[in-house]
């Protein structure tokens, strides 16, 4: 009986840890695919940010840890995203409650 309780606890902890990534149960690379409308704005600071991009970024801005992981993901890098430019998108979308000053690797959200 004691063995079953310990086994159950280990399985429960394993399940919690499995869903505890930066973006919950989804990987940053999978979430990066949702930011396709942001491709141009993430490569050029002078490019207009499309409304569809702002909609997606707003969703991720509520979780800066996830947003950071997405913008530094392998998928974002392979897509030519410039992290320094991409991190300006929440500001360029005029979000008042964006995570200003959040450290994202070597970068800081403006």
DSSP file (Angstrom, degrees, kcal/mol; ACC not computed):
  #  RESIDUE AA STRUCTURE BP1 BP2  ACC     N-H-->O    O-->H-N    N-H-->O    O-->H-N    TCO  KAPPA ALPHA  PHI   PSI    X-CA   Y-CA   Z-CA
    1    1 A X     >        0   0    0      0, 0.0     4,-1.9     0, 0.0     5,-0.2   0.000 360.0 360.0 360.0 -43.1    0.0    0.0    0.0
    2    2 A X  H  >  +     0   0    0      1,-0.2     4,-2.2     2,-0.2     5,-0.2   0.899 360.0  53.7 -61.8 -41.0    2.8    2.4    0.9
    3    3 A X  H  > S+     0   0    0      1,-0.2     4,-2.7     2,-0.2    -1,-0.2   0.903 106.7  51.3 -59.4 -43.5    4.5    1.6   -2.5
    4    4 A X  H  > S+     0   0    0      2,-0.2     4,-2.4     1,-0.2    -1,-0.2   0.867 108.9  50.8 -64.8 -37.1    1.2    2.5   -4.3
    5    5 A X  H  X S+     0   0    0     -4,-1.9     4,-2.1     2,-0.2    -1,-0.2   0.917 112.6  45.8 -66.0 -43.6    1.0    5.8   -2.5
    6    6 A X  H  X S+     0   0    0     -4,-2.2     4,-2.4     2,-0.2    -2,-0.2   0.915 113.0  49.9 -66.1 -43.1    4.6    6.7   -3.4
    7    7 A X  H  X S+     0   0    0     -4,-2.7     4,-2.4     1,-0.2    -2,-0.2   0.914 110.5  50.6 -60.7 -43.5    4.1    5.6   -7.0
    8    8 A X  H  X S+     0   0    0     -4,-2.4     4,-2.2     1,-0.2    -1,-0.2   0.893 110.0  50.1 -61.2 -41.0    0.9    7.7   -7.2
    9    9 A X  H  X S+     0   0    0     -4,-2.1     4,-2.5     2,-0.2    -2,-0.2   0.906 110.0  49.9 -64.3 -42.9    2.8   10.7   -5.9
   10   10 A X  H  X S+     0   0    0     -4,-2.4     4,-2.4     1,-0.2    -2,-0.2   0.915 111.7  48.5 -62.7 -43.4    5.6   10.3   -8.4
   11   11 A X  H  X S+     0   0    0     -4,-2.4     4,-1.9     2,-0.2    -2,-0.2   0.888 111.3  50.5 -64.2 -39.2    3.1   10.0  -11.2
   12   12 A X  H  X S+     0   0    0     -4,-2.2     4,-2.2     2,-0.2    -2,-0.2   0.930 111.6  46.9 -65.0 -45.7    1.3   13.2  -10.0
   13   13 A X  H  X S+     0   0    0     -4,-2.5     4,-2.7     1,-0.2     5,-0.2   0.908 110.6  53.5 -62.7 -41.8    4.6   15.2   -9.8
   14   14 A X  H  X S+     0   0    0     -4,-2.4     4,-1.9     1,-0.2    -1,-0.2   0.873 109.3  48.7 -60.7 -38.0    5.6   13.9  -13.3
   15   15 A X  H  X S+     0   0    0     -4,-1.9     4,-1.3     2,-0.2    -1,-0.2   0.905 112.2  47.8 -68.9 -42.6    2.3   15.1  -14.7
   16   16 A X  H  < S+     0   0    0     -4,-2.2     3,-0.4     1,-0.2    -2,-0.2   0.924 113.4  47.3 -64.9 -45.0    2.6   18.6  -13.1
   17   17 A X  H >< S+     0   0    0     -4,-2.7     3,-1.6     1,-0.2    -1,-0.2   0.880 105.9  59.8 -64.5 -38.0    6.2   19.0  -14.3
   18   18 A X  H 3< S+     0   0    0     -4,-1.9     3,-0.3     1,-0.3    -1,-0.2   0.844 110.8  40.6 -59.7 -34.9    5.2   17.9  -17.8
   19   19 A X  T 3< S+     0   0    0     -4,-1.3    -1,-0.3    -3,-0.4    -2,-0.2   0.216  93.7  89.5 -97.3  14.7    2.7   20.8  -18.1
   20   20 A X    <   +     0   0    0     -3,-1.6    -1,-0.2     5,-0.1     5,-0.1   0.021  54.8 127.7-105.0  28.0    4.9   23.3  -16.4
   21   21 A X  B >  S-A   24   0A   0      3,-1.0     3,-1.8    -3,-0.3     5,-0.1  -0.166  80.1 -90.0 -73.7 176.5    6.8   24.7  -19.4
   22   22 A X  T 3  S+     0   0    0      1,-0.3    44,-0.3    43,-0.1    45,-0.1   0.839 130.2  32.9 -55.6 -34.8    7.1   28.4  -20.2
   23   23 A X  T >  S-     0   0    0      3,-0.4     3,-1.2     1,-0.4     2,-0.3  -0.091 114.3-113.7-114.9  32.7    3.9   28.1  -22.4
   24   24 A X  B <  S-A   21   0A   0     -3,-1.8    -3,-1.0     1,-0.2    -1,-0.4  -0.547  83.4 -14.4  73.9-132.0    2.1   25.4  -20.4
   25   25 A X  T 3  S+     0   0    0     -2,-0.3     2,-0.3    -5,-0.1    -1,-0.2   0.597 122.4  81.0 -83.7 -11.0    1.7   22.2  -22.3
   26   26 A X  S <  S-     0   0    0     -3,-1.2    -3,-0.4    -7,-0.1     2,-0.1  -0.741  81.9-120.6 -97.1 144.2    2.6   23.6  -25.6
   27   27 A X     >  -     0   0    0     -2,-0.3     4,-2.3     1,-0.1     3,-0.3  -0.477  21.0-117.7 -79.4 153.2    6.2   24.1  -26.7
   28   28 A X  H  > S+     0   0    0      1,-0.2     4,-2.0     2,-0.2    45,-0.1   0.851 116.6  57.5 -56.2 -34.5    7.5   27.6  -27.5
   29   29 A X  H  > S+     0   0    0      2,-0.2     4,-0.8     1,-0.2    -1,-0.2   0.903 107.7  46.1 -65.0 -40.4    8.2   26.3  -31.1
   30   30 A X  H >4 S+     0   0    0     -3,-0.3     3,-0.6     1,-0.2     4,-0.4   0.909 113.5  49.1 -66.5 -41.5    4.6   25.3  -31.5
   31   31 A X  H >< S+     0   0    0     -4,-2.3     3,-1.3     1,-0.2     4,-0.3   0.822 100.7  65.7 -67.6 -30.7    3.4   28.6  -30.2
   32   32 A X  H >< S+     0   0    0     -4,-2.0     3,-1.6     1,-0.3    -1,-0.2   0.817  90.3  65.4 -61.0 -30.5    5.7   30.5  -32.5
   33   33 A X  G X< S+     0   0    0     -4,-0.8     3,-1.1    -3,-0.6    -1,-0.3   0.801  92.9  61.5 -62.8 -27.4    3.8   29.2  -35.4
   34   34 A X  G <  S+     0   0    0     -3,-1.3     3,-0.4    -4,-0.4    -1,-0.3   0.621  94.1  64.7 -73.6 -12.6    0.8   31.3  -34.2
   35   35 A X  G X   +     0   0    0     -3,-1.6     3,-2.1    -4,-0.3    -1,-0.3   0.144  61.9 118.6 -98.3  20.0    2.8   34.4  -34.7
   36   36 A X  G X   +     0   0    0     -3,-1.1     3,-1.8     1,-0.3     4,-0.2   0.852  69.0  61.9 -53.3 -37.9    3.1   34.1  -38.4
   37   37 A X  G 3  S+     0   0    0     -3,-0.4    13,-0.4     1,-0.3    16,-0.3   0.674  99.9  57.7 -63.9 -12.4    1.3   37.4  -38.9
   38   38 A X  G <> S+     0   0    0     -3,-2.1     4,-2.2     1,-0.2    -1,-0.3   0.424  73.2 106.0 -94.8   0.3    4.2   39.1  -37.1
   39   39 A X  T <4 S+     0   0    0     -3,-1.8     4,-0.4     1,-0.2     3,-0.2   0.890  83.8  39.8 -52.0 -52.2    6.9   37.9  -39.4
   40   40 A X  T >> S+     0   0    0     -4,-0.2     4,-1.5     1,-0.2     3,-1.1   0.912 116.5  50.0 -65.3 -42.8    7.6   41.2  -41.1
   41   41 A X  T 34 S+     0   0    0     -4,-0.3    -1,-0.2     1,-0.2    -2,-0.2   0.757 107.3  55.9 -67.9 -25.1    7.2   43.3  -37.9
   42   42 A X  T 3< S+     0   0    0     -4,-2.2    40,-2.3     1,-0.2    44,-0.5   0.537 113.5  40.4 -84.6  -7.0    9.7   40.9  -36.1
   43   43 A X  T <4 S+     0   0    0     -3,-1.1     2,-0.4    -4,-0.4    -2,-0.2   0.621 118.6  41.2-110.8 -20.7   12.3   41.5  -38.7
   44   44 A X    ><  -     0   0    0     -4,-1.5     3,-1.6    -5,-0.1    -1,-0.3  -0.957  59.0-158.4-138.1 114.6   12.0   45.3  -39.4
   45   45 A X  T 3  S+     0   0    0     -2,-0.4    -1,-0.1     1,-0.3    -4,-0.1   0.692  97.3  53.8 -64.7 -19.0   11.4   47.9  -36.6
   46   46 A X  T 3  S+     0   0    0      2,-0.1    -1,-0.3     0, 0.0     2,-0.2   0.487  85.9 105.3 -93.9  -4.2   10.0   50.3  -39.2
   47   47 A X  S <  S-     0   0    0     -3,-1.6     2,-0.1    -7,-0.2    -3,-0.0  -0.518  79.4-108.5 -77.3 142.2    7.4   47.8  -40.5
   48   48 A X        -     0   0    0     -2,-0.2     2,-0.7     1,-0.1    -7,-0.1  -0.412  29.5-124.0 -66.2 145.7    3.7   48.3  -39.5
   49   49 A X        -     0   0    0     43,-0.2   -11,-0.1    -2,-0.1    -1,-0.1  -0.842  26.4-129.4 -94.9 116.4    2.4   45.7  -37.1
   50   50 A X    >>  -     0   0    0     -2,-0.7     4,-2.0   -13,-0.4     3,-0.6  -0.257  16.2-118.5 -63.4 151.3   -0.7   43.9  -38.5
   51   51 A X  H 3> S+     0   0    0      1,-0.2     4,-2.2     2,-0.2     5,-0.1   0.860 114.5  57.3 -57.3 -38.5   -3.8   43.7  -36.4
   52   52 A X  H 3> S+     0   0    0      1,-0.2     4,-1.6     2,-0.2    -1,-0.2   0.841 105.9  50.9 -62.9 -32.9   -3.6   39.9  -36.4
   53   53 A X  H <> S+     0   0    0     -3,-0.6     4,-3.0   -16,-0.3     5,-0.2   0.938 108.7  50.1 -68.1 -47.5   -0.1   40.1  -35.0
   54   54 A X  H  X S+     0   0    0     -4,-2.0     4,-2.5     1,-0.2    -2,-0.2   0.872 107.6  55.4 -59.8 -37.3   -1.2   42.4  -32.2
   55   55 A X  H  X S+     0   0    0     -4,-2.2     4,-1.3     2,-0.2    -1,-0.2   0.931 112.9  40.8 -60.9 -46.3   -4.1   40.1  -31.3
   56   56 A X  H  X S+     0   0    0     -4,-1.6     4,-1.7     2,-0.2    -2,-0.2   0.921 114.6  51.3 -69.4 -44.2   -1.7   37.1  -30.9
   57   57 A X  H  X S+     0   0    0     -4,-3.0     4,-2.4     1,-0.2    -2,-0.2   0.881 104.8  57.6 -61.8 -38.2    1.0   39.2  -29.1
   58   58 A X  H  X S+     0   0    0     -4,-2.5     4,-0.7    -5,-0.2    -1,-0.2   0.907 104.9  52.1 -59.0 -41.0   -1.7   40.5  -26.6
   59   59 A X  H >< S+     0   0    0     -4,-1.3     3,-0.5     1,-0.2    -1,-0.2   0.907 115.3  40.3 -60.2 -42.7   -2.5   36.9  -25.7
   60   60 A X  H >< S+     0   0    0     -4,-1.7     3,-1.9     1,-0.2     7,-0.6   0.729  99.8  73.2 -81.5 -22.0    1.2   36.1  -25.0
   61   61 A X  H 3< S+     0   0    0     -4,-2.4     3,-0.4     1,-0.3    -1,-0.2   0.733  86.0  66.8 -65.0 -20.7    1.9   39.4  -23.3
   62   62 A X  T << S+     0   0    0     -4,-0.7     2,-0.3    -3,-0.5    -1,-0.3   0.678 108.7  39.8 -71.1 -16.4    0.0   38.2  -20.3
   63   63 A X    X>  +     0   0    0     -3,-1.9     4,-2.3    -4,-0.1     3,-0.8  -0.726  69.4 178.4-132.3  81.8    2.7   35.6  -19.9
   64   64 A X  H 3> S+     0   0    0     -3,-0.4     4,-2.6    -2,-0.3     5,-0.2   0.793  80.7  60.6 -58.9 -28.9    6.1   37.3  -20.6
   65   65 A X  H 3> S+     0   0    0      2,-0.2     4,-2.0     1,-0.2    -1,-0.3   0.914 109.3  42.3 -62.9 -42.5    8.0   34.1  -19.8
   66   66 A X  H <> S+     0   0    0     -3,-0.8     4,-2.6   -44,-0.3    -2,-0.2   0.928 113.0  52.4 -69.0 -46.7    6.2   32.4  -22.7
   67   67 A X  H  X S+     0   0    0     -4,-2.3     4,-2.5    -7,-0.6    -2,-0.2   0.914 110.9  48.5 -56.5 -44.1    6.5   35.4  -25.0
   68   68 A X  H  X S+     0   0    0     -4,-2.6     4,-1.5     1,-0.2    -1,-0.2   0.932 110.7  49.8 -61.2 -47.5   10.2   35.4  -24.4
   69   69 A X  H  < S+     0   0    0     -4,-2.0    -1,-0.2     1,-0.2    -2,-0.2   0.878 111.9  49.5 -60.4 -38.3   10.6   31.7  -25.0
   70   70 A X  H >< S+     0   0    0     -4,-2.6     3,-1.4     1,-0.2     6,-0.4   0.944 110.5  48.4 -65.8 -48.4    8.6   32.0  -28.3
   71   71 A X  H 3< S+     0   0    0     -4,-2.5    -1,-0.2     1,-0.3    -2,-0.2   0.718 117.5  42.2 -69.0 -20.2   10.7   34.9  -29.6
   72   72 A X  T 3< S+     0   0    0     -4,-1.5    -1,-0.3    -5,-0.2    -2,-0.2   0.303  92.5 120.2-104.1   7.4   14.0   33.1  -28.7
   73   73 A X  S <> S-     0   0    0     -3,-1.4     4,-2.3    -4,-0.2     5,-0.2  -0.191  77.3-113.1 -71.0 163.0   12.7   29.7  -30.0
   74   74 A X  H  > S+     0   0    0      1,-0.2     4,-2.8     2,-0.2     5,-0.2   0.866 118.2  55.6 -62.0 -36.8   14.4   27.7  -32.8
   75   75 A X  H  > S+     0   0    0      2,-0.2     4,-1.3     1,-0.2    -1,-0.2   0.925 108.5  46.7 -63.2 -44.3   11.3   28.3  -35.0
   76   76 A X  H  4>S+     0   0    0     -6,-0.4     5,-2.4     2,-0.2     4,-0.3   0.924 113.3  48.8 -63.8 -44.1   11.6   32.1  -34.5
   77   77 A X  H ><5S+     0   0    0     -4,-2.3     3,-1.6     1,-0.2    -2,-0.2   0.926 110.3  50.8 -60.8 -44.8   15.3   32.0  -35.3
   78   78 A X  H 3<5S+     0   0    0     -4,-2.8    -1,-0.2     1,-0.3    -2,-0.2   0.767 106.4  56.7 -64.9 -24.8   14.7   29.9  -38.4
   79   79 A X  T 3<5S-     0   0    0     -4,-1.3    -1,-0.3    -3,-0.2    -2,-0.2   0.446 120.7-108.0 -86.2  -0.3   12.1   32.4  -39.6
   80   80 A X  T < 5 +     0   0    0     -3,-1.6     2,-0.2    -4,-0.3    -3,-0.2   0.678  58.2 167.0  84.2  17.8   14.6   35.2  -39.4
   81   81 A X      < -     0   0    0     -5,-2.4     2,-0.8    -6,-0.2    -1,-0.2  -0.475  30.8-145.0 -67.9 132.2   13.1   36.9  -36.3
   82   82 A X    >>  -     0   0    0    -40,-2.3     4,-3.3    -2,-0.2     3,-0.6  -0.891   8.8-153.6 -95.1 108.0   15.3   39.6  -34.8
   83   83 A X  H 3> S+     0   0    0     -2,-0.8     4,-2.2     1,-0.3    -1,-0.2   0.860  92.5  54.2 -54.8 -38.8   14.7   39.2  -31.1
   84   84 A X  H 34 S+     0   0    0      1,-0.2    -1,-0.3     2,-0.2     4,-0.2   0.901 115.6  39.1 -63.2 -40.0   15.6   42.8  -30.3
   85   85 A X  H X4 S+     0   0    0     -3,-0.6     3,-1.6   -43,-0.3     4,-0.3   0.903 113.3  55.4 -73.9 -43.2   13.1   44.0  -33.0
   86   86 A X  H >< S+     0   0    0     -4,-3.3     3,-1.7   -44,-0.5     4,-0.3   0.855  99.5  60.8 -60.4 -35.8   10.4   41.4  -32.1
   87   87 A X  T 3< S+     0   0    0     -4,-2.2    23,-0.4     1,-0.3     4,-0.3   0.641  96.3  62.1 -69.0 -12.5   10.4   42.5  -28.4
   88   88 A X  T <> S+     0   0    0     -3,-1.6     4,-2.5    -4,-0.2     3,-0.3   0.570  79.1  89.6 -85.7  -8.7    9.3   46.0  -29.5
   89   89 A X  H <> S+     0   0    0     -3,-1.7     4,-1.9    -4,-0.3     5,-0.2   0.902  81.3  53.8 -59.9 -45.2    6.1   44.6  -31.0
   90   90 A X  H  4>S+     0   0    0     -4,-0.3     5,-2.0    -3,-0.2    -1,-0.2   0.907 113.2  44.9 -56.6 -38.8    4.0   44.9  -27.8
   91   91 A X  H >45S+     0   0    0     -4,-0.3     3,-1.6    -3,-0.3    -1,-0.2   0.906 111.4  52.2 -68.2 -41.9    5.0   48.6  -27.6
   92   92 A X  H 3<5S+     0   0    0     -4,-2.5    -1,-0.2     1,-0.3    -2,-0.2   0.726 105.3  55.9 -68.3 -21.2    4.3   49.1  -31.3
   93   93 A X  T 3<5S-     0   0    0     -4,-1.9    -1,-0.3    -5,-0.2    -2,-0.2   0.431 114.7-122.5 -85.5  -0.5    0.8   47.6  -30.7
   94   94 A X  T < 5 +     0   0    0     -3,-1.6     2,-0.6     1,-0.2    -3,-0.2   0.858  45.8 172.4  62.3  39.5    0.3   50.3  -28.1
   95   95 A X    > < -     0   0    0     -5,-2.0     3,-0.9     1,-0.2    -1,-0.2  -0.709  20.6-162.8 -80.1 119.4   -0.4   47.9  -25.2
   96   96 A X  T 3  S+     0   0    0     -2,-0.6    -1,-0.2     1,-0.2    -2,-0.1   0.846  87.5  47.3 -70.3 -34.4   -0.6   49.9  -22.0
   97   97 A X  T 3  S+     0   0    0      2,-0.1    -1,-0.2     0, 0.0     2,-0.1  -0.111  80.0 139.8-102.4  36.7   -0.1   46.9  -19.8
   98   98 A X    <   -     0   0    0     -3,-0.9     2,-2.2     1,-0.1   -36,-0.1  -0.395  69.3 -97.9 -75.4 159.0    2.8   45.3  -21.6
   99   99 A X    >   -     0   0    0    -38,-0.2     3,-1.7    -2,-0.1    10,-0.2  -0.431  49.5-168.2 -79.1  69.9    5.6   43.7  -19.5
  100  100 A X  T 3   +     0   0    0     -2,-2.2    10,-0.2     1,-0.3     3,-0.1  -0.334  69.0  15.0 -61.2 134.0    8.0   46.7  -19.6
  101  101 A X  T 3  S+     0   0    0      8,-3.1     2,-0.3     1,-0.3    -1,-0.3   0.437  83.8 150.8  83.9  -0.1   11.5   46.0  -18.4
  102  102 A X    <   -     0   0    0     -3,-1.7     7,-2.6     7,-0.2     2,-0.4  -0.494  46.3-126.9 -68.5 128.8   11.1   42.2  -18.5
  103  103 A X  E     -B  108   0B   0     -2,-0.3     2,-0.5     5,-0.2     5,-0.2  -0.643  27.3-178.0 -80.3 127.4   14.4   40.5  -19.1
  104  104 A X  E >   -B  107   0B   0      3,-3.7     3,-2.3    -2,-0.4     2,-0.3  -0.846  60.5 -65.8-128.0  91.6   14.4   38.1  -22.1
  105  105 A X  T 3  S-     0   0    0     -2,-0.5    -1,-0.1     1,-0.3   -37,-0.0  -0.491 118.8 -15.0  61.7-125.8   17.8   36.5  -22.4
  106  106 A X  T 3  S+     0   0    0     -2,-0.3    -1,-0.3    -3,-0.1     2,-0.2   0.395 129.8  79.4 -85.6   2.5   20.2   39.3  -23.4
  107  107 A X  E <   -B  104   0B   0     -3,-2.3    -3,-3.7   -24,-0.0     2,-0.4  -0.699  64.4-147.7-113.5 160.9   17.2   41.6  -24.3
  108  108 A X  E     -B  103   0B   0     -5,-0.2     2,-0.3    -2,-0.2    -5,-0.2  -0.996  25.7-116.2-128.4 133.5   14.8   43.8  -22.3
  109  109 A X              0   0    0     -7,-2.6    -8,-3.1    -2,-0.4    -7,-0.2  -0.516 360.0 360.0 -67.3 126.7   11.2   44.4  -23.3
  110  110 A X              0   0    0    -23,-0.4   -10,-0.2    -2,-0.3    -1,-0.2   0.488 360.0 360.0 -77.6 360.0   10.8   48.2  -23.9
